[in-house]
Amino acid sequence: MGRGKVVLERIENKINRQVTFSKRRNGMLKKAYELSVLCDAEVALIIFSSRGKLSEFGSSTVSQTLEKYWQHRYTSNVHLMDETQTLYQEVLKLKAKYESLQRSQRHLFGEELEPLSIKELYKIEKQLDRALTQARQKKVQLLLERMEELRKKEVELEDENKRLQSQLELEQSFPAAQGLGDPNIEAGNESNIPPSQANHAQLPSLLQGYHQFIPQERVSEARVDRGANKPTAGWL
């Protein structure tokens, strides 16, 4: 059977407590020696019994190890204190700079100007003039760039307008050129010729078997005249 779990609490029996102390002390001293030999470490072990008896082990000497320990601890504390002091000084500088920037901003906005001297007011005035000059220069530059863009756009629109106008003139002249050889268009043009010219032009062809149209009223009048006096020919 395996060993039972040992309860870590004070042993009430003095004899058992002393026996356990001796065994554990010897084991710790042995482990400290093994650690110093195997790992080449500087080990110092100090043990006081309940009666005040001292037991110690040191790979070199206990006093030398303790001195080294205190020196190292003091150096660490000094470094820590130095780092803390440095960080604190940095925080103070940043805080002062932040407050100065806030105060300058309020002065530029025209606030808290009463405690300022004439020299400080003159300095603020120069800062405002310089800022105003830079702002105006930037504004003029932006306006010039915008005007240049608008000018380029105007040129592009004019070119586009000229192109569309030439295309429209070409489309208008194209149907007129097609209408020159169209018989229907020629017939339509002939219909606009005055009647006298049209009759002279068509007279040779119309004299052959052409019956002139006579309105119904003229036919009736001719018949009445024929019955009254003498017949009149209805032919021209």
SEVEXVO-574149 format. One record per residue (C-alpha): residue in three letters; x, y, z. Coordinates in steps of 0.5 Angstrom, whole numbers, plus 500, padded with zeros to 3 digits. Example, Ala and Ser with C-alpha at 12.3 -4.5 7.8 and 13.67 -1.06 7.14 Angstrom:
% residues 2
+-----+-----+-----+-----+
!   r !  px !  py !  pz !
+-----+-----+-----+-----+
! ALA ! 525 ! 491 ! 516 !
! SER ! 527 ! 498 ! 514 !
+-----+-----+-----+-----+
This chain:
% residues 236
+-----+-----+-----+-----+
!   r !  px !  py !  pz !
+-----+-----+-----+-----+
! MET ! 500 ! 500 ! 500 !
! GLY ! 502 ! 507 ! 498 !
! ARG ! 503 ! 512 ! 504 !
! GLY ! 498 ! 516 ! 506 !
! LYS ! 497 ! 524 ! 505 !
! VAL ! 501 ! 528 ! 510 !
! VAL ! 496 ! 533 ! 513 !
! LEU ! 501 ! 540 ! 513 !
! GLU ! 499 ! 542 ! 520 !
! ARG ! 503 ! 543 ! 527 !
! ILE ! 505 ! 537 ! 530 !
! GLU ! 502 ! 537 ! 537 !
! ASN ! 507 ! 532 ! 540 !
! LYS ! 513 ! 535 ! 542 !
! ILE ! 517 ! 529 ! 541 !
! ASN ! 514 ! 527 ! 534 !
! ARG ! 515 ! 535 ! 532 !
! GLN ! 523 ! 534 ! 534 !
! VAL ! 524 ! 528 ! 530 !
! THR ! 520 ! 531 ! 524 !
! PHE ! 524 ! 537 ! 524 !
! SER ! 531 ! 534 ! 525 !
! LYS ! 529 ! 529 ! 519 !
! ARG ! 526 ! 535 ! 514 !
! ARG ! 532 ! 539 ! 516 !
! ASN ! 537 ! 534 ! 514 !
! GLY ! 533 ! 533 ! 508 !
! MET ! 533 ! 541 ! 506 !
! LEU ! 541 ! 541 ! 508 !
! LYS ! 542 ! 535 ! 503 !
! LYS ! 538 ! 538 ! 497 !
! ALA ! 541 ! 545 ! 498 !
! TYR ! 548 ! 542 ! 498 !
! GLU ! 546 ! 538 ! 491 !
! LEU ! 543 ! 544 ! 488 !
! SER ! 550 ! 548 ! 489 !
! VAL ! 554 ! 542 ! 486 !
! LEU ! 550 ! 540 ! 481 !
! CYS ! 548 ! 547 ! 478 !
! ASP ! 554 ! 551 ! 480 !
! ALA ! 549 ! 556 ! 484 !
! GLU ! 551 ! 560 ! 490 !
! VAL ! 546 ! 557 ! 496 !
! ALA ! 545 ! 560 ! 503 !
! LEU ! 540 ! 556 ! 508 !
! ILE ! 539 ! 559 ! 515 !
! ILE ! 534 ! 555 ! 519 !
! PHE ! 532 ! 557 ! 526 !
! SER ! 529 ! 551 ! 531 !
! SER ! 523 ! 553 ! 535 !
! ARG ! 528 ! 553 ! 541 !
! GLY ! 532 ! 558 ! 537 !
! LYS ! 538 ! 553 ! 535 !
! LEU ! 541 ! 556 ! 528 !
! SER ! 543 ! 551 ! 523 !
! GLU ! 546 ! 554 ! 516 !
! PHE ! 549 ! 552 ! 510 !
! GLY ! 553 ! 556 ! 505 !
! SER ! 556 ! 554 ! 498 !
! SER ! 561 ! 559 ! 500 !
! THR ! 560 ! 563 ! 506 !
! VAL ! 553 ! 565 ! 509 !
! SER ! 555 ! 572 ! 511 !
! GLN ! 558 ! 573 ! 504 !
! THR ! 552 ! 571 ! 500 !
! LEU ! 547 ! 575 ! 505 !
! GLU ! 551 ! 581 ! 503 !
! LYS ! 551 ! 580 ! 496 !
! TYR ! 543 ! 579 ! 497 !
! TRP ! 542 ! 585 ! 501 !
! GLN ! 547 ! 589 ! 495 !
! HIS ! 543 ! 586 ! 490 !
! ARG ! 536 ! 588 ! 493 !
! TYR ! 538 ! 595 ! 494 !
! THR ! 541 ! 596 ! 487 !
! SER ! 534 ! 593 ! 485 !
! ASN ! 530 ! 598 ! 489 !
! VAL ! 535 ! 604 ! 487 !
! HIS ! 534 ! 602 ! 480 !
! LEU ! 526 ! 601 ! 481 !
! MET ! 526 ! 608 ! 485 !
! ASP ! 530 ! 611 ! 479 !
! GLU ! 525 ! 609 ! 474 !
! THR ! 519 ! 611 ! 478 !
! GLN ! 523 ! 618 ! 479 !
! THR ! 524 ! 618 ! 471 !
! LEU ! 517 ! 616 ! 470 !
! TYR ! 514 ! 621 ! 475 !
! GLN ! 518 ! 627 ! 472 !
! GLU ! 516 ! 625 ! 465 !
! VAL ! 509 ! 625 ! 467 !
! LEU ! 510 ! 632 ! 470 !
! LYS ! 513 ! 635 ! 464 !
! LEU ! 507 ! 632 ! 459 !
! LYS ! 502 ! 635 ! 464 !
! ALA ! 506 ! 642 ! 464 !
! LYS ! 506 ! 642 ! 456 !
! TYR ! 499 ! 640 ! 456 !
! GLU ! 497 ! 646 ! 461 !
! SER ! 501 ! 650 ! 457 !
! LEU ! 498 ! 648 ! 450 !
! GLN ! 491 ! 649 ! 453 !
! ARG ! 492 ! 656 ! 456 !
! SER ! 495 ! 658 ! 449 !
! GLN ! 489 ! 655 ! 445 !
! ARG ! 485 ! 660 ! 450 !
! HIS ! 489 ! 666 ! 449 !
! LEU ! 488 ! 665 ! 441 !
! PHE ! 480 ! 664 ! 442 !
! GLY ! 481 ! 671 ! 446 !
! GLU ! 480 ! 668 ! 453 !
! GLU ! 484 ! 670 ! 459 !
! LEU ! 488 ! 676 ! 456 !
! GLU ! 487 ! 680 ! 462 !
! PRO ! 494 ! 677 ! 466 !
! LEU ! 498 ! 678 ! 459 !
! SER ! 503 ! 683 ! 458 !
! ILE ! 504 ! 687 ! 452 !
! LYS ! 510 ! 683 ! 449 !
! GLU ! 505 ! 677 ! 450 !
! LEU ! 500 ! 680 ! 447 !
! TYR ! 504 ! 682 ! 441 !
! LYS ! 507 ! 675 ! 440 !
! ILE ! 499 ! 672 ! 440 !
! GLU ! 498 ! 678 ! 435 !
! LYS ! 504 ! 676 ! 430 !
! GLN ! 501 ! 668 ! 431 !
! LEU ! 494 ! 670 ! 429 !
! ASP ! 497 ! 674 ! 423 !
! ARG ! 501 ! 669 ! 421 !
! ALA ! 496 ! 664 ! 421 !
! LEU ! 491 ! 668 ! 417 !
! THR ! 496 ! 669 ! 412 !
! GLN ! 497 ! 662 ! 411 !
! ALA ! 490 ! 661 ! 411 !
! ARG ! 489 ! 666 ! 405 !
! GLN ! 494 ! 663 ! 401 !
! LYS ! 491 ! 656 ! 402 !
! LYS ! 484 ! 659 ! 400 !
! VAL ! 487 ! 663 ! 394 !
! GLN ! 491 ! 656 ! 392 !
! LEU ! 485 ! 652 ! 392 !
! LEU ! 481 ! 658 ! 388 !
! LEU ! 486 ! 658 ! 383 !
! GLU ! 486 ! 650 ! 382 !
! ARG ! 478 ! 650 ! 382 !
! MET ! 478 ! 656 ! 376 !
! GLU ! 483 ! 652 ! 372 !
! GLU ! 479 ! 645 ! 373 !
! LEU ! 473 ! 649 ! 370 !
! ARG ! 477 ! 652 ! 365 !
! LYS ! 479 ! 646 ! 362 !
! LYS ! 472 ! 643 ! 363 !
! GLU ! 469 ! 649 ! 359 !
! VAL ! 474 ! 648 ! 353 !
! GLU ! 472 ! 640 ! 353 !
! LEU ! 465 ! 643 ! 353 !
! GLU ! 466 ! 647 ! 347 !
! ASP ! 470 ! 642 ! 343 !
! GLU ! 464 ! 637 ! 344 !
! ASN ! 459 ! 643 ! 342 !
! LYS ! 463 ! 644 ! 336 !
! ARG ! 463 ! 637 ! 334 !
! LEU ! 455 ! 636 ! 335 !
! GLN ! 454 ! 642 ! 331 !
! SER ! 458 ! 639 ! 325 !
! GLN ! 455 ! 633 ! 326 !
! LEU ! 448 ! 636 ! 326 !
! GLU ! 450 ! 640 ! 319 !
! LEU ! 452 ! 634 ! 316 !
! GLU ! 446 ! 630 ! 317 !
! GLN ! 442 ! 636 ! 315 !
! SER ! 446 ! 636 ! 308 !
! PHE ! 445 ! 629 ! 307 !
! PRO ! 438 ! 628 ! 306 !
! ALA ! 438 ! 634 ! 301 !
! ALA ! 443 ! 631 ! 297 !
! GLN ! 439 ! 624 ! 297 !
! GLY ! 433 ! 628 ! 294 !
! LEU ! 436 ! 631 ! 288 !
! GLY ! 435 ! 624 ! 284 !
! ASP ! 429 ! 622 ! 287 !
! PRO ! 423 ! 622 ! 282 !
! ASN ! 418 ! 624 ! 287 !
! ILE ! 421 ! 630 ! 289 !
! GLU ! 422 ! 632 ! 282 !
! ALA ! 415 ! 631 ! 281 !
! GLY ! 413 ! 635 ! 287 !
! ASN ! 418 ! 640 ! 284 !
! GLU ! 414 ! 640 ! 278 !
! SER ! 408 ! 641 ! 281 !
! ASN ! 410 ! 648 ! 284 !
! ILE ! 411 ! 651 ! 276 !
! PRO ! 406 ! 656 ! 274 !
! PRO ! 400 ! 654 ! 270 !
! SER ! 402 ! 658 ! 264 !
! GLN ! 409 ! 654 ! 263 !
! ALA ! 406 ! 648 ! 265 !
! ASN ! 401 ! 648 ! 259 !
! HIS ! 407 ! 650 ! 254 !
! ALA ! 411 ! 645 ! 257 !
! GLN ! 406 ! 639 ! 256 !
! LEU ! 402 ! 642 ! 250 !
! PRO ! 405 ! 637 ! 245 !
! SER ! 403 ! 631 ! 249 !
! LEU ! 396 ! 634 ! 251 !
! LEU ! 394 ! 635 ! 244 !
! GLN ! 393 ! 628 ! 242 !
! GLY ! 387 ! 625 ! 244 !
! TYR ! 386 ! 629 ! 251 !
! HIS ! 379 ! 631 ! 253 !
! GLN ! 379 ! 637 ! 257 !
! PHE ! 374 ! 637 ! 263 !
! ILE ! 368 ! 642 ! 263 !
! PRO ! 365 ! 643 ! 269 !
! GLN ! 357 ! 641 ! 270 !
! GLU ! 355 ! 648 ! 270 !
! ARG ! 358 ! 650 ! 264 !
! VAL ! 355 ! 643 ! 260 !
! SER ! 348 ! 645 ! 263 !
! GLU ! 349 ! 652 ! 260 !
! ALA ! 352 ! 650 ! 253 !
! ARG ! 346 ! 645 ! 253 !
! VAL ! 341 ! 651 ! 254 !
! ASP ! 344 ! 655 ! 249 !
! ARG ! 344 ! 650 ! 244 !
! GLY ! 337 ! 649 ! 244 !
! ALA ! 336 ! 657 ! 244 !
! ASN ! 340 ! 659 ! 239 !
! LYS ! 345 ! 654 ! 235 !
! PRO ! 349 ! 649 ! 238 !
! THR ! 356 ! 650 ! 241 !
! ALA ! 361 ! 645 ! 241 !
! GLY ! 363 ! 643 ! 247 !
! TRP ! 370 ! 641 ! 245 !
! LEU ! 376 ! 646 ! 245 !
+-----+-----+-----+-----+
